[in-house]
Amino acid sequence: MKPKPTSPPAPQATPRLRAPDSAPAFLREGYTFISSRCDRLGADLFRTRIAGRPVVCMRGADAARVFYEGDRFTRRGALPPTVVHLLQDRGSVQTLDGAGHRRRKAMFLDIMNEASVAELVRLFEKYWRQRSAGWQGRTVVLHREVRIILTAAACEWAVGLPLQEAEVEARAAEFGLMVDQAGSFGPANWWAQLRRRRTERWARKVIIRIRSGAAGVPSGAPAAVIAGHREANGELLPEDVAAVELLNVIRPVVAVDRFIAFAGTALVEHPEWRARFAAADAAASTDLGPFAQEVGRYYPFFPAVGGVVRKEFTWNNHTFTPGNWVLLDIYGTNHDAALWPDPEAFQPERFRTWNGDPNTLIPQGGGQAANGHRCPGEGITLELVKSAVLLLARSSWKVPAQDLTISLSKLPSIPRSGLLLTPAGPTDVRP
């Protein structure tokens, strides 16, 4: 007697959280909200509601690949307006899709060529030396100091002209608020948006001066490239859009202050790495890249990135239809035990043999920068962190008692103390 043919098992329905709305839990738990539920459900995606809006949350390398490849998602409508106005704003590259996005992204990739990045690092080290000369004999908050240094370097690099000394701290505060308050609501967010408008007016004046020929800005400076960029229709970017894109060059550089504060924290908590980089030998140099990459993987930057489905597709037995809201878990993917052995341990050596899969390490997004929404400035982040690690490792400083805990419920997070350091000797950077 022949056995009866068996039917393939029916696809499992996408898990759905029981809570009527997950906004309180997301705000309470922050970075671990998505991954903790994926672990509990034994799945890499689930459905819920956040602030009344249905959303699919997903994590992992396959999820990042689906999210970033194939033009399946748009960023328009994917984040609350309070976040968009601080981090992207209307008309920016992140709000574009398809050919328009690729053309604008190509402009950013041209700006961030190897020689341009090297010039930015040179300016960063110049301003670090200038400012650190005043650190001797007092305790400084590294996060705060580096924000000012990065602002001075980024503005001179982008505009081709240095800011007046009195202007640097005001600009640093404005760029810092754009990042610090991106996860907030209410008066703090409103104040950050108001300060951003001041920065936009400054950027618009820069664009106008360049286009009038009165600014004396070098033709290869990022601001000049943006001012002269033409869309597919042959027209220059509107002044307000060009100003926004100038901020989208400078603000992410200033935001590296967080990664540098995390890198300094890692040197404090893992002194063997500080000693290694202080040695200034060839072996130490080869580990600078892995160290910077592990800083990006291990420490929390932004918890998730949002997208809205553009065209229907199926992944993991779930059918995504146009208009669906999706959150990709950045922090959870960087801490996914399926991708990273012992993910809660800080181990730069794991990147000595990393295969370079762009959908496994996603501190600033996944996929390829050239044809997707991955941040084109990730190379800048790595080079600035590497430079800062050498600056810190090859100088003498003491670490006073402080609270270096990092809250995973504060968005975006930073060591509570900002990393207090008391310099005890001059900075010495050698090739």
C-alpha positions, 0 to 999 in steps of 0.5 A: 500500500502506497503511503499517502503523499504529504503536503508541505507544512503551511507557512507560519504566520508572522508573530504578533505582539499581544500588547495593543501598542508597543510605543511605551515599551519601545521608549522604555527599552530603547535599543533592545526592544526589537531584538529581545522580542525576536529572541523571545518569539524565536523569529527574526520579524514580528508585527506590532503597533507603535503610536497606533501605526502598524509596523513590522520589526525585523533584524539580521543580515538577511533582513538588512539585505532585503531592506537595503537592496532592490529599491523595495523601500522608501524613507519617505513617511518612515520616521516621525516628522520631529526626527526627519526635521532634525536629521534629514529634512525636506528634499534631502538625499535620504528622502529620494528614491530610485534614479533621483536618489542614486544621482544625488548619492553620487554627488556625496560619494564624489565629495567623500573621495580619498583625498577629501577624507584625508584632508578632513582628518588632517584638519581634525588633528590640527584642531585637536592639537590646538584645543588640547593645548588648553586641557593641561591641568584640568579635567575635560569632558571628551564628548563635549571637547571632540564635538567642538573640534569636529565642528571646526574641522568639518566646517573648514573642510566643507566650506573651505574657510575656517569659522571665526573662533566665537562661531565654532561653539555655537555651531557645535551646539546646534549640530549637536542638538540635531543628534542629541534630540532626535529621539526626543519629543516636546519642548527639547525637540522644539528647541533643537528644531529652532536652533537648526533653523539658525544653522540652515540660514547660515548654510543658505548664506554659504550657498548664495555666496558661492553661487554669486562668486563672492565666497572664495571657496575652493571649487573642490570643497563640499559646499562648492560641489553642492552649490554647483550640483545639477539634477537630471533636469539640468537645474541647480538644487533650490537654495534651501535644498542645497543648504540642507545637503550642506548640513547633511555633510557637516552634521554626520561628521560632528555626530562622530563625537559619539563614536570617539567617546565610545572609542575612548571608553573602550581604551579605558575599559580595555587598557591592553588596546591602549598599550597596543596602539601606544606602541606605534608598531606595524602590528598595532596599525593593522588593528586600528581598522578592526578596533574602529569597526568593533566600536561601531558594532559594539556600542549603541548609535541609533537603534533602528531605521525605518522604511515604507514598502514601495512594491509588494514582495515576500520575505520569511513567509511574510508578504509586504505590501505597499505602504507597510511601515517597517523597522530594521533593528540596527543595534540588534543586528550588530549584536545578533549571536547568529552573526557575531560569536559572543556579541556582548564582548568587545573583541576587535580581533573578530574583524581581522578575519571579517568577510566584509559582508555589508549587511552584518555590520550596520552601525550606519545602515546596511547594503552598499553606499553607491546604490542604496541608502547606506550612509556614504560617510561611513569611511569618514567615521572609521578614519576619524575614529582611527585618528582619535584612537591614536591621539588618545593612546599616544598621550598621557592622561588620567581617568578620574572616578566617573559613571561610564555606564551606557543606557540602552533606553536613552536614544541616542546614548552616550557614556553618562559622564561623557568620558572625563579625562585629565591630561597629564602630558602632550599629545603625540601623533606619529605616522 
